[in-house]
Amino acid sequence: MARGFECRRRKAAEKLWNIAAHQGNLGPSAVPTAGFLIEMLEDMPSSVQVETLDTLYQFSNCFRDKPWSTGLRALFFDALPLFRRLSTSSIEDVSDFSKMIIQNIEADE
């Protein structure tokens, strides 16, 4: 997802979503996965950002009720400035997913 042709990067992001976030079935691997995705997010083409933000949005729905939720929430809270920047994107899906993630972060404060 970090390098290569955009279409391959987008497909990799789609596959990751299917593995890591499909139907909200997350596990403790969400914490390092989220950290990795957040770190790469700004350097992705917009089509890959959309898929990645969709995955991160699914992760952001799990800030409670799991032993690893505290670590996940901390990653998202630290990335709040990034999500705020992305929420002003001219690309509607990037903006919308970022805003939904921000809502989840702020709802959990």
Helices and strands as residue ranges (DSSP letters): H 6-20, G 22-24, H 30-40, G 41-43, H 46-60, H 69-78, H 80-86, H 92-107
